[in-house]
Amino acid sequence: MKINQLYIYAMLFVLLLGACKQTPEEQYLSLESEELATKVRHDKLFKGLYLGMKDSTFFDFCLKKNIHKDFFQGGQKNSAWITTKIKSPNHKTLEVNFFPTFKAQKIAEVNSAFYYQDAVAWKVGASNDKLLSDVIQLLESWYQRKFIKINSPYFFKNDVFVTVRGNCRIVVSEEAQSNAINVRFIDLLAPKQ
């Protein structure tokens, strides 16, 4: 009889332990709440860009970077966006095609696409899986945060990877039928319009 009771208690313990496990979505929401509760701003993005940058400062900054041949107009994702180059963790050159969304004349979000600069590198053994891995590894090294994989509720959409640091949410997703990885940097404290 004692063995049966012990077995039942062990099963209840295992069931309770399983019930306490958070889904990836719950893990992210918990992380977001914790980060926002710190009231610490993390605005730094890449190449000197930051969330909250005034629109006039952004355009002046981009002009100076263009003069120094670091930023260029155009790119694979959108020819009206800005492109720059960044080394990936595996030392391949990535192009980042980006443009911000402004709210109250300040950067509230930056939409970007990361892709291998060299089209030959893409054709020789590169894949979206490898590119996705490179981009996530790069972002984790920049922001010192692990990404949480959230399953898409839509069968025709890819899963997304998300993390948050202070006020900055970073969402990474594959672009269907493309050799680009989309990355959105979102200021969770930006004014809502």
Contacts in CASP RR format, 6 or more apart in sequence:
PFRMAT RR
TARGET T0000
AUTHOR 0000-0000-0000
METHOD contacts of the structure
MODEL  1
MKINQLYIYAMLFVLLLGACKQTPEEQYLSLESEELATKVRHDKLFKGLY
LGMKDSTFFDFCLKKNIHKDFFQGGQKNSAWITTKIKSPNHKTLEVNFFP
TFKAQKIAEVNSAFYYQDAVAWKVGASNDKLLSDVIQLLESWYQRKFIKI
NSPYFFKNDVFVTVRGNCRIVVSEEAQSNAINVRFIDLLAPKQ
22 30 0 8 1.000
24 148 0 8 1.000
24 149 0 8 1.000
24 150 0 8 1.000
24 151 0 8 1.000
25 150 0 8 1.000
27 148 0 8 1.000
28 148 0 8 1.000
28 150 0 8 1.000
28 162 0 8 1.000
28 163 0 8 1.000
28 164 0 8 1.000
31 148 0 8 1.000
31 163 0 8 1.000
31 164 0 8 1.000
32 164 0 8 1.000
32 169 0 8 1.000
32 188 0 8 1.000
35 164 0 8 1.000
35 165 0 8 1.000
35 166 0 8 1.000
35 167 0 8 1.000
36 164 0 8 1.000
36 166 0 8 1.000
36 167 0 8 1.000
36 188 0 8 1.000
36 189 0 8 1.000
38 166 0 8 1.000
40 166 0 8 1.000
40 167 0 8 1.000
41 51 0 8 1.000
41 166 0 8 1.000
41 167 0 8 1.000
41 189 0 8 1.000
42 143 0 8 1.000
42 165 0 8 1.000
42 166 0 8 1.000
42 167 0 8 1.000
42 168 0 8 1.000
43 50 0 8 1.000
43 51 0 8 1.000
43 52 0 8 1.000
43 167 0 8 1.000
43 168 0 8 1.000
43 187 0 8 1.000
44 50 0 8 1.000
45 51 0 8 1.000
45 110 0 8 1.000
45 185 0 8 1.000
46 84 0 8 1.000
46 86 0 8 1.000
46 96 0 8 1.000
46 142 0 8 1.000
47 65 0 8 1.000
47 70 0 8 1.000
47 71 0 8 1.000
47 84 0 8 1.000
47 86 0 8 1.000
48 61 0 8 1.000
49 58 0 8 1.000
49 61 0 8 1.000
49 100 0 8 1.000
49 107 0 8 1.000
49 110 0 8 1.000
50 107 0 8 1.000
51 106 0 8 1.000
51 107 0 8 1.000
51 108 0 8 1.000
51 110 0 8 1.000
51 167 0 8 1.000
51 168 0 8 1.000
51 185 0 8 1.000
51 187 0 8 1.000
51 190 0 8 1.000
52 106 0 8 1.000
52 107 0 8 1.000
52 108 0 8 1.000
52 187 0 8 1.000
52 190 0 8 1.000
53 61 0 8 1.000
53 100 0 8 1.000
53 106 0 8 1.000
53 107 0 8 1.000
54 105 0 8 1.000
54 106 0 8 1.000
55 102 0 8 1.000
55 105 0 8 1.000
55 106 0 8 1.000
55 107 0 8 1.000
56 105 0 8 1.000
58 100 0 8 1.000
58 107 0 8 1.000
62 71 0 8 1.000
62 82 0 8 1.000
65 71 0 8 1.000
65 84 0 8 1.000
66 72 0 8 1.000
66 73 0 8 1.000
70 84 0 8 1.000
71 82 0 8 1.000
71 83 0 8 1.000
71 84 0 8 1.000
72 82 0 8 1.000
72 83 0 8 1.000
72 84 0 8 1.000
73 79 0 8 1.000
73 80 0 8 1.000
73 81 0 8 1.000
73 82 0 8 1.000
73 83 0 8 1.000
74 80 0 8 1.000
74 81 0 8 1.000
74 82 0 8 1.000
74 83 0 8 1.000
74 97 0 8 1.000
75 81 0 8 1.000
75 83 0 8 1.000
75 95 0 8 1.000
75 97 0 8 1.000
76 95 0 8 1.000
76 97 0 8 1.000
76 113 0 8 1.000
76 115 0 8 1.000
76 180 0 8 1.000
77 97 0 8 1.000
77 112 0 8 1.000
77 113 0 8 1.000
77 115 0 8 1.000
77 180 0 8 1.000
78 97 0 8 1.000
78 99 0 8 1.000
78 113 0 8 1.000
80 99 0 8 1.000
81 97 0 8 1.000
81 98 0 8 1.000
81 99 0 8 1.000
82 97 0 8 1.000
82 98 0 8 1.000
82 99 0 8 1.000
83 95 0 8 1.000
83 96 0 8 1.000
83 97 0 8 1.000
83 98 0 8 1.000
84 95 0 8 1.000
84 96 0 8 1.000
84 98 0 8 1.000
85 93 0 8 1.000
85 94 0 8 1.000
85 95 0 8 1.000
85 96 0 8 1.000
85 117 0 8 1.000
86 93 0 8 1.000
86 94 0 8 1.000
86 95 0 8 1.000
86 96 0 8 1.000
86 114 0 8 1.000
86 138 0 8 1.000
87 93 0 8 1.000
87 94 0 8 1.000
88 94 0 8 1.000
88 134 0 8 1.000
88 135 0 8 1.000
88 137 0 8 1.000
88 138 0 8 1.000
89 134 0 8 1.000
89 137 0 8 1.000
89 138 0 8 1.000
89 141 0 8 1.000
90 134 0 8 1.000
92 116 0 8 1.000
92 117 0 8 1.000
92 118 0 8 1.000
92 121 0 8 1.000
92 134 0 8 1.000
93 116 0 8 1.000
93 117 0 8 1.000
93 118 0 8 1.000
94 114 0 8 1.000
94 115 0 8 1.000
94 116 0 8 1.000
94 117 0 8 1.000
94 134 0 8 1.000
94 135 0 8 1.000
94 138 0 8 1.000
95 114 0 8 1.000
95 115 0 8 1.000
95 116 0 8 1.000
95 117 0 8 1.000
96 112 0 8 1.000
96 113 0 8 1.000
96 114 0 8 1.000
97 112 0 8 1.000
97 113 0 8 1.000
97 115 0 8 1.000
97 180 0 8 1.000
98 110 0 8 1.000
98 111 0 8 1.000
98 112 0 8 1.000
98 113 0 8 1.000
99 110 0 8 1.000
99 111 0 8 1.000
99 112 0 8 1.000
100 107 0 8 1.000
100 108 0 8 1.000
100 109 0 8 1.000
100 110 0 8 1.000
100 111 0 8 1.000
101 107 0 8 1.000
101 108 0 8 1.000
101 109 0 8 1.000
101 110 0 8 1.000
101 111 0 8 1.000
102 108 0 8 1.000
103 190 0 8 1.000
103 191 0 8 1.000
103 192 0 8 1.000
103 193 0 8 1.000
104 190 0 8 1.000
104 191 0 8 1.000
104 193 0 8 1.000
106 190 0 8 1.000
107 187 0 8 1.000
108 186 0 8 1.000
108 187 0 8 1.000
108 190 0 8 1.000
108 191 0 8 1.000
109 184 0 8 1.000
109 185 0 8 1.000
109 186 0 8 1.000
109 187 0 8 1.000
109 190 0 8 1.000
110 184 0 8 1.000
110 185 0 8 1.000
111 182 0 8 1.000
111 184 0 8 1.000
112 182 0 8 1.000
112 183 0 8 1.000
112 184 0 8 1.000
112 185 0 8 1.000
113 175 0 8 1.000
113 180 0 8 1.000
113 181 0 8 1.000
113 182 0 8 1.000
113 183 0 8 1.000
114 131 0 8 1.000
114 135 0 8 1.000
114 138 0 8 1.000
114 180 0 8 1.000
114 181 0 8 1.000
114 183 0 8 1.000
115 122 0 8 1.000
115 131 0 8 1.000
115 179 0 8 1.000
115 180 0 8 1.000
115 181 0 8 1.000
116 122 0 8 1.000
116 126 0 8 1.000
116 131 0 8 1.000
116 179 0 8 1.000
122 179 0 8 1.000
126 179 0 8 1.000
128 174 0 8 1.000
128 179 0 8 1.000
128 181 0 8 1.000
131 179 0 8 1.000
131 180 0 8 1.000
131 181 0 8 1.000
132 161 0 8 1.000
132 172 0 8 1.000
132 174 0 8 1.000
132 181 0 8 1.000
135 172 0 8 1.000
135 181 0 8 1.000
135 183 0 8 1.000
136 147 0 8 1.000
136 161 0 8 1.000
136 172 0 8 1.000
139 147 0 8 1.000
139 163 0 8 1.000
139 170 0 8 1.000
139 172 0 8 1.000
139 183 0 8 1.000
140 146 0 8 1.000
140 147 0 8 1.000
143 163 0 8 1.000
143 165 0 8 1.000
143 168 0 8 1.000
143 170 0 8 1.000
144 165 0 8 1.000
145 163 0 8 1.000
145 164 0 8 1.000
145 165 0 8 1.000
145 170 0 8 1.000
146 163 0 8 1.000
147 161 0 8 1.000
147 162 0 8 1.000
147 163 0 8 1.000
147 170 0 8 1.000
147 172 0 8 1.000
148 161 0 8 1.000
148 162 0 8 1.000
148 163 0 8 1.000
149 159 0 8 1.000
149 160 0 8 1.000
149 161 0 8 1.000
150 159 0 8 1.000
150 160 0 8 1.000
150 161 0 8 1.000
150 162 0 8 1.000
151 159 0 8 1.000
152 158 0 8 1.000
152 159 0 8 1.000
152 160 0 8 1.000
157 176 0 8 1.000
158 173 0 8 1.000
158 174 0 8 1.000
158 176 0 8 1.000
159 173 0 8 1.000
160 171 0 8 1.000
160 172 0 8 1.000
160 173 0 8 1.000
161 171 0 8 1.000
161 172 0 8 1.000
161 173 0 8 1.000
162 169 0 8 1.000
162 170 0 8 1.000
162 171 0 8 1.000
162 172 0 8 1.000
163 169 0 8 1.000
163 170 0 8 1.000
164 170 0 8 1.000
164 188 0 8 1.000
166 188 0 8 1.000
167 187 0 8 1.000
167 188 0 8 1.000
167 189 0 8 1.000
168 185 0 8 1.000
168 186 0 8 1.000
168 187 0 8 1.000
168 188 0 8 1.000
169 184 0 8 1.000
169 185 0 8 1.000
169 186 0 8 1.000
169 188 0 8 1.000
170 183 0 8 1.000
170 184 0 8 1.000
170 185 0 8 1.000
170 186 0 8 1.000
171 182 0 8 1.000
171 183 0 8 1.000
171 184 0 8 1.000
171 186 0 8 1.000
172 181 0 8 1.000
172 182 0 8 1.000
172 183 0 8 1.000
173 181 0 8 1.000
173 182 0 8 1.000
174 181 0 8 1.000
174 182 0 8 1.000
175 181 0 8 1.000
175 182 0 8 1.000
END
